[in-house]
Amino acid sequence: MSTTGTAGTPGSGLVVVDKPAGITSHDVVARIRRLAGTRKVGHAGTLDPMATGVLVVGINRATRLLGHLLLTDKAYDGTVRLGASTTTDDAEGELVQSSPVDSITADDVRTGLAAMVGEIDQVPSAVSAIKIDGKRAYERVRAGEDVQIAARRVRIGSLEVGRIERVEGFLDVDISVRCSSGTYIRSIARDLGAGLGVGGHLTSLRRTSVGPFGLEMARTLDELADEFILLDIAEAARETFPVVELGEDHASMVRVGKKLPIELPEAGPVAVFAPTGEFLALYEAADAVARPVAVFV
């Protein structure tokens, strides 16, 4: 990682933030803009205000990497409360209904969650940021509309069950999830509760990784104010994508956005580098050649 010290004028790269509870992802971006001294800041993958953990923020040219980071797998730790449903499928919503959980066993919980592992069709929460006819779903809900969102295919790679404890008439379940982008942990809580017939919602959520970027790399906003740590765009590309080192002839072609007569190690995106180590672009396979996805020089 490269470091710019305290607030300054960094180049292009990624900042891995450990987002606190109680603020939005946009609030984090606003804070990073002040610390970095640039308006060109964005983030990959929104975290709800209640949620904490890894939020990958791009600065300057690295903001163009964020759309590709959105496609990567993510990991979460969370707590599901069985016995109550809310309007938002999490603790920030209003209680819809509650049901006794006395008859629900630990085996029932594990069986219900095990059924969600693999590729499943999941209905996102009605208060998600998904756009419906150009307007965010949560905005439509707040306006009093009855929002219906179609199910989406997602992949849950693993779903581990930790503590299962009866608390104040509810059943709290700790889970650790590795999943594809687009998976809603709130929906897991909602669907588990619905399947068991008692309702459920999420009471805590911490994102532990986004692709290769985990909590061990993350810094709080206060820590970043003291020492602004930036992962240079070239390092970020090497961390995130397969890499191809080019000769100067091919590097010159990349600089003007030409296709390359080479075979890539994967379909793409693949990060291509100049002989000097400069990160040039993301390319993908296209028949017998490689074509540019995004050029960064």
Secondary structure as GFF3:
##gff-version 3
##sequence-region A 1 297
A	DSSP	beta_strand	2	3	.	.	.	ID=ss1
A	DSSP	beta_strand	13	19	.	.	.	ID=ss2
A	DSSP	alpha_helix	25	36	.	.	.	ID=ss3
A	DSSP	beta_strand	41	44	.	.	.	ID=ss4
A	DSSP	beta_strand	52	59	.	.	.	ID=ss5
A	DSSP	three_ten_helix	60	65	.	.	.	ID=ss6
A	DSSP	alpha_helix	66	69	.	.	.	ID=ss7
A	DSSP	beta_strand	74	82	.	.	.	ID=ss8
A	DSSP	beta_strand	84	86	.	.	.	ID=ss9
A	DSSP	beta_strand	95	98	.	.	.	ID=ss10
A	DSSP	alpha_helix	106	114	.	.	.	ID=ss11
A	DSSP	beta_strand	118	122	.	.	.	ID=ss12
A	DSSP	beta_strand	131	132	.	.	.	ID=ss13
A	DSSP	beta_strand	135	136	.	.	.	ID=ss14
A	DSSP	alpha_helix	137	142	.	.	.	ID=ss15
A	DSSP	beta_strand	152	167	.	.	.	ID=ss16
A	DSSP	beta_strand	170	179	.	.	.	ID=ss17
A	DSSP	alpha_helix	185	196	.	.	.	ID=ss18
A	DSSP	beta_strand	200	210	.	.	.	ID=ss19
A	DSSP	beta_strand	213	214	.	.	.	ID=ss20
A	DSSP	three_ten_helix	215	217	.	.	.	ID=ss21
A	DSSP	alpha_helix	221	226	.	.	.	ID=ss22
A	DSSP	beta_strand	229	232	.	.	.	ID=ss23
A	DSSP	alpha_helix	233	240	.	.	.	ID=ss24
A	DSSP	beta_strand	243	245	.	.	.	ID=ss25
A	DSSP	alpha_helix	248	255	.	.	.	ID=ss26
A	DSSP	beta_strand	270	273	.	.	.	ID=ss27
A	DSSP	beta_strand	279	286	.	.	.	ID=ss28
A	DSSP	beta_strand	289	295	.	.	.	ID=ss29
###
